[in-house]
Amino acid sequence: MELLKNILVVLHLLGWAIVLGGTLVNLRAPKIAPGVLHGALTALVTGILIVGVSEMSDDLRDPNMVKIGVKLVIALVVTGLTIVGTRKPERVTTGFLGAIAGLTALNVAIAVLWR
């Protein structure tokens, strides 16, 4: 079970890396790279699976549900922004991409720093 959780964590981090990299690369000519939506969905789904696997395991540490809730809301907002930017590319600005990149960095920071 621990191996599955670790694989999911790697996929989760790779999803966020795709989102962050894809948005930062396209800041000059504001557009959503095709992989950004896939990265956001990967991060969202693997995050939910990580929580499920953690709940099923015999680990004595209970997951911090407040932290998970905050991260879930941020992930949903990032995913929503990428969906809007993919479907309506004319709405994508540098500020729009900055919001996606900033929220992605915030989500990673919360994961690392909130103990």
OpenMM code with the backbone's topology and positions (N, CA, C; nanometers):
from openmm import Vec3, app, unit

residues = "MET GLU LEU LEU LYS ASN ILE LEU VAL VAL LEU HIS LEU LEU GLY TRP ALA ILE VAL LEU GLY GLY THR LEU VAL ASN LEU ARG ALA PRO LYS ILE ALA PRO GLY VAL LEU HIS GLY ALA LEU THR ALA LEU VAL THR GLY ILE LEU ILE VAL GLY VAL SER GLU MET SER ASP ASP LEU ARG ASP PRO ASN MET VAL LYS ILE GLY VAL LYS LEU VAL ILE ALA LEU VAL VAL THR GLY LEU THR ILE VAL GLY THR ARG LYS PRO GLU ARG VAL THR THR GLY PHE LEU GLY ALA ILE ALA GLY LEU THR ALA LEU ASN VAL ALA ILE ALA VAL LEU TRP ARG".split()
positions = [
    Vec3(0.0825, -0.1194, 0.0000),
    Vec3(0.0000, 0.0000, 0.0000),
    Vec3(0.0869, 0.1256, 0.0000),
    Vec3(0.1992, 0.1182, 0.0684),
    Vec3(0.2906, 0.2329, 0.0746),
    Vec3(0.3503, 0.2627, -0.0630),
    Vec3(0.3826, 0.1577, -0.1384),
    Vec3(0.4364, 0.1764, -0.2736),
    Vec3(0.3336, 0.2456, -0.3634),
    Vec3(0.2090, 0.2047, -0.3547),
    Vec3(0.1030, 0.2676, -0.4332),
    Vec3(0.0906, 0.4156, -0.3986),
    Vec3(0.0928, 0.4452, -0.2698),
    Vec3(0.0838, 0.5845, -0.2258),
    Vec3(0.2015, 0.6664, -0.2781),
    Vec3(0.3216, 0.6112, -0.2729),
    Vec3(0.4392, 0.6828, -0.3214),
    Vec3(0.4337, 0.7061, -0.4722),
    Vec3(0.3848, 0.6088, -0.5480),
    Vec3(0.3689, 0.6258, -0.6924),
    Vec3(0.2672, 0.7358, -0.7209),
    Vec3(0.1586, 0.7372, -0.6457),
    Vec3(0.0576, 0.8419, -0.6634),
    Vec3(0.1138, 0.9801, -0.6301),
    Vec3(0.1968, 0.9881, -0.5286),
    Vec3(0.2586, 1.1164, -0.4929),
    Vec3(0.3492, 1.1649, -0.6059),
    Vec3(0.4263, 1.0755, -0.6648),
    Vec3(0.5129, 1.1125, -0.7774),
    Vec3(0.4283, 1.1640, -0.8939),
    Vec3(0.3216, 1.0936, -0.9280),
    Vec3(0.2338, 1.1371, -1.0368),
    Vec3(0.1668, 1.2708, -1.0048),
    Vec3(0.1310, 1.2889, -0.8783),
    Vec3(0.0693, 1.4133, -0.8328),
    Vec3(0.1649, 1.5315, -0.8528),
    Vec3(0.2882, 1.5132, -0.8106),
    Vec3(0.3882, 1.6199, -0.8253),
    Vec3(0.4210, 1.6461, -0.9721),
    Vec3(0.4258, 1.5416, -1.0525),
    Vec3(0.4490, 1.5608, -1.1957),
    Vec3(0.3334, 1.6383, -1.2602),
    Vec3(0.2124, 1.6110, -1.2169),
    Vec3(0.0974, 1.6864, -1.2678),
    Vec3(0.1099, 1.8340, -1.2377),
    Vec3(0.1466, 1.8676, -1.1144),
    Vec3(0.1642, 2.0089, -1.0792),
    Vec3(0.2819, 2.0700, -1.1534),
    Vec3(0.3874, 1.9918, -1.1754),
    Vec3(0.5024, 2.0430, -1.2506),
    Vec3(0.4626, 2.0767, -1.3939),
    Vec3(0.3784, 1.9945, -1.4542),
    Vec3(0.3308, 2.0213, -1.5898),
    Vec3(0.2493, 2.1506, -1.5924),
    Vec3(0.1629, 2.1684, -1.4923),
    Vec3(0.0815, 2.2900, -1.4863),
    Vec3(0.1706, 2.4128, -1.4714),
    Vec3(0.2621, 2.4096, -1.3771),
    Vec3(0.3483, 2.5246, -1.3522),
    Vec3(0.4384, 2.5538, -1.4720),
    Vec3(0.5012, 2.4516, -1.5255),
    Vec3(0.5886, 2.4706, -1.6406),
    Vec3(0.5138, 2.5195, -1.7632),
    Vec3(0.3984, 2.4618, -1.7886),
    Vec3(0.3195, 2.5010, -1.9045),
    Vec3(0.2695, 2.6436, -1.8980),
    Vec3(0.2392, 2.6913, -1.7792),
    Vec3(0.1931, 2.8295, -1.7676),
    Vec3(0.3095, 2.9279, -1.7744),
    Vec3(0.4193, 2.8949, -1.7115),
    Vec3(0.5337, 2.9865, -1.7128),
    Vec3(0.5942, 2.9999, -1.8527),
    Vec3(0.5953, 2.8927, -1.9291),
    Vec3(0.6506, 2.8961, -2.0639),
    Vec3(0.5686, 2.9876, -2.1548),
    Vec3(0.4402, 2.9963, -2.1324),
    Vec3(0.3521, 3.0721, -2.2218),
    Vec3(0.3143, 3.2095, -2.1687),
    Vec3(0.3901, 3.2647, -2.0762),
    Vec3(0.3568, 3.3960, -2.0225),
    Vec3(0.3751, 3.5078, -2.1263),
    Vec3(0.4729, 3.4968, -2.2145),
    Vec3(0.4966, 3.6041, -2.3130),
    Vec3(0.3843, 3.6124, -2.4158),
    Vec3(0.3471, 3.5008, -2.4712),
    Vec3(0.2334, 3.4959, -2.5647),
    Vec3(0.1232, 3.4202, -2.4925),
    Vec3(0.0396, 3.4897, -2.4167),
    Vec3(-0.0543, 3.4232, -2.3256),
    Vec3(-0.1451, 3.3220, -2.3951),
    Vec3(-0.1241, 3.1980, -2.3608),
    Vec3(-0.2111, 3.0891, -2.4062),
    Vec3(-0.1923, 2.9714, -2.3112),
    Vec3(-0.2899, 2.8837, -2.3109),
    Vec3(-0.2826, 2.7634, -2.2288),
    Vec3(-0.2245, 2.6518, -2.3145),
    Vec3(-0.1136, 2.5959, -2.2710),
    Vec3(-0.0544, 2.4827, -2.3425),
    Vec3(-0.1471, 2.3621, -2.3281),
    Vec3(-0.1529, 2.2763, -2.4297),
    Vec3(-0.2447, 2.1618, -2.4244),
    Vec3(-0.2232, 2.0711, -2.3029),
    Vec3(-0.1000, 2.0566, -2.2600),
    Vec3(-0.0719, 1.9670, -2.1487),
    Vec3(-0.1112, 2.0201, -2.0123),
    Vec3(-0.1369, 2.1499, -2.0025),
    Vec3(-0.1686, 2.2093, -1.8723),
    Vec3(-0.2982, 2.1512, -1.8163),
    Vec3(-0.3979, 2.1368, -1.9002),
    Vec3(-0.5239, 2.0783, -1.8534),
    Vec3(-0.5030, 1.9342, -1.8093),
    Vec3(-0.4248, 1.8593, -1.8846),
    Vec3(-0.3970, 1.7207, -1.8473),
    Vec3(-0.3199, 1.7132, -1.7158),
    Vec3(-0.2251, 1.8045, -1.6973),
    Vec3(-0.1500, 1.8088, -1.5725),
    Vec3(-0.2387, 1.8419, -1.4536),
    Vec3(-0.3303, 1.9382, -1.4719),
    Vec3(-0.4213, 1.9757, -1.3632),
    Vec3(-0.5143, 1.8600, -1.3277),
    Vec3(-0.5664, 1.7928, -1.4294),
    Vec3(-0.6545, 1.6783, -1.4018),
    Vec3(-0.5780, 1.5633, -1.3372),
    Vec3(-0.4538, 1.5426, -1.3813),
    Vec3(-0.3702, 1.4387, -1.3196),
    Vec3(-0.3467, 1.4698, -1.1722),
    Vec3(-0.3109, 1.5948, -1.1425),
    Vec3(-0.2860, 1.6343, -1.0038),
    Vec3(-0.4129, 1.6217, -0.9200),
    Vec3(-0.5263, 1.6619, -0.9759),
    Vec3(-0.6530, 1.6554, -0.9025),
    Vec3(-0.6915, 1.5110, -0.8715),
    Vec3(-0.6887, 1.4254, -0.9723),
    Vec3(-0.7298, 1.2857, -0.9531),
    Vec3(-0.6328, 1.2116, -0.8619),
    Vec3(-0.5028, 1.2304, -0.8828),
    Vec3(-0.4072, 1.1592, -0.7971),
    Vec3(-0.4132, 1.2106, -0.6536),
    Vec3(-0.4411, 1.3388, -0.6355),
    Vec3(-0.4574, 1.3910, -0.4990),
    Vec3(-0.5734, 1.3246, -0.4266),
    Vec3(-0.6840, 1.3089, -0.4960),
    Vec3(-0.7998, 1.2412, -0.4366),
    Vec3(-0.7665, 1.0955, -0.4059),
    Vec3(-0.6950, 1.0298, -0.4974),
    Vec3(-0.6560, 0.8902, -0.4744),
    Vec3(-0.5589, 0.8765, -0.3578),
    Vec3(-0.4686, 0.9730, -0.3420),
    Vec3(-0.3745, 0.9693, -0.2289),
    Vec3(-0.4505, 0.9736, -0.0971),
    Vec3(-0.5507, 1.0587, -0.0891),
    Vec3(-0.6311, 1.0684, 0.0332),
    Vec3(-0.7051, 0.9368, 0.0576),
    Vec3(-0.7604, 0.8784, -0.0484),
    Vec3(-0.8305, 0.7510, -0.0341),
    Vec3(-0.7394, 0.6394, 0.0133),
    Vec3(-0.6206, 0.6314, -0.0451),
    Vec3(-0.5249, 0.5282, -0.0054),
    Vec3(-0.4787, 0.5522, 0.1379),
    Vec3(-0.4580, 0.6774, 0.1749),
    Vec3(-0.4160, 0.7095, 0.3119),
    Vec3(-0.5240, 0.6708, 0.4128),
    Vec3(-0.6488, 0.6933, 0.3762),
    Vec3(-0.7591, 0.6563, 0.4662),
    Vec3(-0.7707, 0.5048, 0.4821),
    Vec3(-0.7377, 0.4300, 0.3772),
    Vec3(-0.7502, 0.2843, 0.3818),
    Vec3(-0.6333, 0.2176, 0.4527),
    Vec3(-0.5197, 0.2843, 0.4610),
    Vec3(-0.4007, 0.2210, 0.5169),
    Vec3(-0.4099, 0.2105, 0.6687),
    Vec3(-0.3208, 0.1316, 0.7233),
    Vec3(-0.3156, 0.1113, 0.8684),
    Vec3(-0.2275, 0.2137, 0.9373),
    Vec3(-0.1890, 0.3189, 0.8650),
    Vec3(-0.1029, 0.4228, 0.9206),
    Vec3(-0.1717, 0.4881, 1.0401),
    Vec3(-0.0976, 0.5108, 1.1454),
    Vec3(-0.1551, 0.5682, 1.2673),
    Vec3(-0.1835, 0.7174, 1.2546),
    Vec3(-0.1194, 0.7830, 1.1571),
    Vec3(-0.1416, 0.9262, 1.1384),
    Vec3(-0.2654, 0.9474, 1.0529),
    Vec3(-0.3605, 1.0207, 1.1040),
    Vec3(-0.4786, 1.0550, 1.0260),
    Vec3(-0.4457, 1.1742, 0.9370),
    Vec3(-0.4920, 1.1721, 0.8125),
    Vec3(-0.4676, 1.2874, 0.7247),
    Vec3(-0.5347, 1.4133, 0.7798),
    Vec3(-0.4714, 1.5275, 0.7621),
    Vec3(-0.5244, 1.6559, 0.8054),
    Vec3(-0.6299, 1.6998, 0.7048),
    Vec3(-0.7565, 1.6834, 0.7405),
    Vec3(-0.8654, 1.7091, 0.6469),
    Vec3(-0.8822, 1.8574, 0.6141),
    Vec3(-0.8429, 1.9462, 0.7031),
    Vec3(-0.8500, 2.0894, 0.6729),
    Vec3(-0.7495, 2.1217, 0.5626),
    Vec3(-0.6277, 2.0725, 0.5778),
    Vec3(-0.5247, 2.0928, 0.4764),
    Vec3(-0.5693, 2.0336, 0.3427),
    Vec3(-0.6229, 1.9142, 0.3452),
    Vec3(-0.6688, 1.8483, 0.2233),
    Vec3(-0.7821, 1.9283, 0.1593),
    Vec3(-0.8719, 1.9813, 0.2408),
    Vec3(-0.9816, 2.0623, 0.1882),
    Vec3(-0.9322, 2.1893, 0.1205),
    Vec3(-0.8355, 2.2559, 0.1814),
    Vec3(-0.7794, 2.3779, 0.1231),
    Vec3(-0.7107, 2.3449, -0.0093),
    Vec3(-0.6309, 2.2376, -0.0099),
    Vec3(-0.5624, 2.1976, -0.1322),
    Vec3(-0.6609, 2.1567, -0.2407),
    Vec3(-0.7704, 2.0924, -0.2039),
    Vec3(-0.8719, 2.0520, -0.3007),
    Vec3(-0.9390, 2.1732, -0.3645),
    Vec3(-0.9715, 2.2726, -0.2840),
    Vec3(-1.0343, 2.3939, -0.3380),
    Vec3(-0.9397, 2.4623, -0.4366),
    Vec3(-0.8116, 2.4735, -0.4004),
    Vec3(-0.7147, 2.5356, -0.4897),
    Vec3(-0.7011, 2.4541, -0.6184),
    Vec3(-0.6958, 2.3219, -0.6054),
    Vec3(-0.6841, 2.2362, -0.7240),
    Vec3(-0.8058, 2.2506, -0.8145),
    Vec3(-0.9240, 2.2621, -0.7556),
    Vec3(-1.0447, 2.2802, -0.8362),
    Vec3(-1.0445, 2.4149, -0.9077),
    Vec3(-0.9972, 2.5191, -0.8404),
    Vec3(-0.9892, 2.6514, -0.9036),
    Vec3(-0.8893, 2.6487, -1.0187),
    Vec3(-0.7726, 2.5891, -0.9974),
    Vec3(-0.6718, 2.5799, -1.1037),
    Vec3(-0.7277, 2.5002, -1.2216),
    Vec3(-0.7922, 2.3892, -1.1938),
    Vec3(-0.8507, 2.3087, -1.3008),
    Vec3(-0.9588, 2.3866, -1.3749),
    Vec3(-1.0426, 2.4574, -1.3007),
    Vec3(-1.1457, 2.5396, -1.3633),
    Vec3(-1.0865, 2.6476, -1.4514),
    Vec3(-0.9816, 2.7143, -1.4041),
    Vec3(-0.9163, 2.8176, -1.4847),
    Vec3(-0.8558, 2.7593, -1.6124),
    Vec3(-0.7972, 2.6418, -1.6026),
    Vec3(-0.7391, 2.5808, -1.7225),
    Vec3(-0.8476, 2.5383, -1.8209),
    Vec3(-0.9600, 2.4931, -1.7707),
    Vec3(-1.0713, 2.4570, -1.8597),
    Vec3(-1.1231, 2.5816, -1.9314),
    Vec3(-1.1424, 2.6894, -1.8566),
    Vec3(-1.1889, 2.8150, -1.9180),
    Vec3(-1.0873, 2.8643, -2.0205),
    Vec3(-0.9606, 2.8608, -1.9858),
    Vec3(-0.8571, 2.9067, -2.0776),
    Vec3(-0.8431, 2.8204, -2.2015),
    Vec3(-0.8738, 2.6927, -2.1889),
    Vec3(-0.8679, 2.6029, -2.3039),
    Vec3(-0.9871, 2.6254, -2.3963),
    Vec3(-1.1037, 2.6443, -2.3385),
    Vec3(-1.2256, 2.6602, -2.4192),
    Vec3(-1.2431, 2.8009, -2.4749),
    Vec3(-1.1902, 2.9009, -2.4030),
    Vec3(-1.2009, 3.0402, -2.4476),
    Vec3(-1.0626, 3.1040, -2.4458),
    Vec3(-0.9805, 3.0710, -2.5454),
    Vec3(-0.8414, 3.1205, -2.5450),
    Vec3(-0.8301, 3.2726, -2.5509),
    Vec3(-0.9329, 3.3408, -2.5979),
    Vec3(-0.9276, 3.4868, -2.6042),
    Vec3(-0.9282, 3.5505, -2.4650),
    Vec3(-0.9705, 3.4776, -2.3636),
    Vec3(-0.9745, 3.5303, -2.2265),
    Vec3(-0.8421, 3.5159, -2.1534),
    Vec3(-0.7490, 3.4421, -2.2109),
    Vec3(-0.6215, 3.4156, -2.1442),
    Vec3(-0.5303, 3.5379, -2.1570),
    Vec3(-0.4886, 3.5886, -2.0421),
    Vec3(-0.3944, 3.7002, -2.0347),
    Vec3(-0.2758, 3.6568, -1.9492),
    Vec3(-0.1774, 3.7441, -1.9386),
    Vec3(-0.0642, 3.7111, -1.8512),
    Vec3(-0.1103, 3.7021, -1.7055),
    Vec3(-0.2068, 3.7845, -1.6678),
    Vec3(-0.2615, 3.7761, -1.5319),
    Vec3(-0.3342, 3.6456, -1.5072),
    Vec3(-0.4054, 3.5997, -1.6082),
    Vec3(-0.4767, 3.4716, -1.6006),
    Vec3(-0.3765, 3.3580, -1.5778),
    Vec3(-0.2692, 3.3583, -1.6590),
    Vec3(-0.1658, 3.2560, -1.6429),
    Vec3(-0.0917, 3.2721, -1.5099),
    Vec3(-0.0728, 3.3971, -1.4679),
    Vec3(-0.0092, 3.4223, -1.3383),
    Vec3(-0.0911, 3.3674, -1.2235),
    Vec3(-0.2234, 3.3778, -1.2352),
    Vec3(-0.3104, 3.3219, -1.1315),
    Vec3(-0.2965, 3.1700, -1.1255),
    Vec3(-0.2920, 3.1062, -1.2408),
    Vec3(-0.2752, 2.9601, -1.2436),
    Vec3(-0.1408, 2.9223, -1.1830),
    Vec3(-0.0346, 2.9901, -1.2253),
    Vec3(0.0993, 2.9598, -1.1739),
    Vec3(0.1089, 2.9877, -1.0240),
    Vec3(0.0539, 3.0999, -0.9803),
    Vec3(0.0586, 3.1347, -0.8380),
    Vec3(-0.0187, 3.0370, -0.7508),
    Vec3(-0.1375, 2.9988, -0.7957),
    Vec3(-0.2164, 2.9021, -0.7184),
    Vec3(-0.1499, 2.7647, -0.7165),
    Vec3(-0.0848, 2.7297, -0.8262),
    Vec3(-0.0125, 2.6024, -0.8299),
    Vec3(0.1033, 2.6046, -0.7304),
    Vec3(0.1798, 2.7127, -0.7307),
    Vec3(0.2906, 2.7247, -0.6359),
    Vec3(0.2390, 2.7261, -0.4919),
    Vec3(0.1256, 2.7930, -0.4696),
    Vec3(0.0651, 2.7946, -0.3358),
    Vec3(0.0252, 2.6546, -0.2918),
    Vec3(-0.0317, 2.5769, -0.3830),
    Vec3(-0.0744, 2.4415, -0.3490),
    Vec3(0.0447, 2.3542, -0.3110),
    Vec3(0.1546, 2.3670, -0.3847),
    Vec3(0.2754, 2.2917, -0.3519),
    Vec3(0.3322, 2.3382, -0.2186),
    Vec3(0.3331, 2.4693, -0.1947),
    Vec3(0.3848, 2.5233, -0.0686),
    Vec3(0.3024, 2.4750, 0.0498),
    Vec3(0.1713, 2.4709, 0.0340),
    Vec3(0.0855, 2.4210, 0.1416),
    Vec3(0.1186, 2.2753, 0.1708),
    Vec3(0.1390, 2.1961, 0.0665),
    Vec3(0.1704, 2.0547, 0.0859),
    Vec3(0.2993, 2.0367, 0.1645),
    Vec3(0.3970, 2.1206, 0.1378),
    Vec3(0.5276, 2.1048, 0.2005),
    Vec3(0.5336, 2.1704, 0.3385),
    Vec3(0.4774, 2.2899, 0.3526),
    Vec3(0.4986, 2.3690, 0.4733),
    Vec3(0.3934, 2.3487, 0.5823),
    Vec3(0.2732, 2.3100, 0.5482),
    Vec3(0.1673, 2.2939, 0.6474),
    Vec3(0.1860, 2.1601, 0.7184),
    Vec3(0.2205, 2.1671, 0.8425),
    Vec3(0.2407, 2.0442, 0.9219),
    Vec3(0.1455, 2.0367, 1.0362),
] * unit.nanometer
topology = app.Topology()
chain = topology.addChain("A")
for resn in residues:
    res = topology.addResidue(resn, chain)
    for name in ("N", "CA", "C"):
        topology.addAtom(name, app.Element.getBySymbol(name[0]), res)
